[in-house]
Each structure stands twice: as C-alpha cells, then as structure tokens.
Amino acid sequence: MARIHFVFMTCFTLLLVGCITMPETPEILIKNVKDGGIYTEKDIFVVNKPISQIAAVLKNKSAECLQQKVSLTMQDASPGIKLNRKEVHVYTPKVTVKNYHVRLTLQEKVTEGATQLGNPPPDGMYMMVVDAYPIDKNSTRVESYIQSGGRSAFKAVKLWATGKDMSCPNLNQ
C-alpha cells in the first residue's frame, strides 16, 4: 500500500511541477502573475514618498535583509514514508535604478538537496519583482509580484516602502 501511495504522490508531484512555470526572467514572473498563475500574488499600492526615497530604502534593506543562505529540512508527511532531506536556498536581491523606474528582483537558487527544473539563471529562478514608478515628485506607485515562496519578502517590501516596519523577513517561511 505504501508503495502505491509513493508512486501516486511521485506522479502527482511531477504533474503539478509541469503545470507551474518557474520564472527564468522578471518578465516571465510578471506575466505568470498577470495571467493568474498558480501560487502567484500581486500587490499595487501608492506611498507618499518620492521615488528617490523608495529607491534608497529598497537598495539598503534588500542588501541588509534579503541576501541570505537558508537551510531547510524537508519532511514528507505521508503515512508510512519517512523522508528527511536538507535543502540549502540562496537568495539574491538586485536593485536597478533608472530615471523613472526602480526595480527590485529576488532570485532563489537551490544549492543543495534538490535540483531546480528548467534553465535557471546563475542566481536562480525569480521569485519576486518589485517595480516602483513616480506619480509626482512626492508619491510613488509600487507594484509587487511574487511566485511561490516569496510571501515573507513580499510583505517586508511593502512595510519598508510605507515605513511601517523596517525589520528583516524570515525567508524560512
């Protein structure tokens, strides 16, 4: 019985993985979110701060908080199957500032315990893209897009931009 369950779960997992496109570029991530992709989320909000302040906070806080190496222990909760494996995830943020646009991206690369499918870029698949645009000299529109696993970073960026909380997120969640 346990063998049948294991085969079923393996086939189901492969089917599910085939249905989720892991983003290799920021544009693919944004498209996945806009198309209503599974395990995606977006948030658009306005802050009463100039884009220069948003650029500075994203640069400073992403360098301080999002550049991380996280070890996770993965456990299978299936009856009769005991799997414990360690995975190491490396998170790499990048901030690009242009005249009328600031972009923060967060990439995730699994360096131990699993293999990322597809053609991951050198720093891993994109899990978050944050775009900021000036509305006027004192307000900025912020658009955030995430795919699977970036929820804590996603929430932190909004708190940083609004100035409500400057703490670092726990990327283990």
BELJO-V200934 format. One record per backbone hydrogen bond with DSSP energy under -1.0 kcal/mol. CO is the residue of the C=O (numbers start at 1). NH is the residue of the N-H. Records with the same first field share a line. If there is no record, write none. Layout:
BEGIN
CO->NH ; NH
END
This chain:
BEGIN
1->5
2->6
3->7
4->8
5->9
6->10
7->11
8->12
9->13
10->14
11->15
12->16
13->17
14->18
23->126
25->29
26->30
27->31
28->32
29->33
30->34
31->35
32->37
33->36
39->148
41->146
43->144
45->142
47->49 ; 140
50->54
51->55
52->56
53->57
54->58
55->59
56->60
57->61
58->62
59->63
60->64
61->65
62->66
66->68
68->91
70->89
72->87
74->85
78->81
83->76
85->74
87->72
88->111 ; 112
89->70
90->109
92->107
94->105
96->103
101->98
102->132
103->96
104->130
105->94
106->127 ; 128
107->92
108->125
109->90
112->88
121->124
125->108
127->147
128->106
129->145
130->104
131->143
132->102
133->141
139->135 ; 136
140->47
141->133
142->45
143->131
144->43
145->129
146->41
150->154
151->155
152->156
153->157
154->158
155->159
156->160
157->161
158->162
159->163 ; 164 ; 165
170->173
END
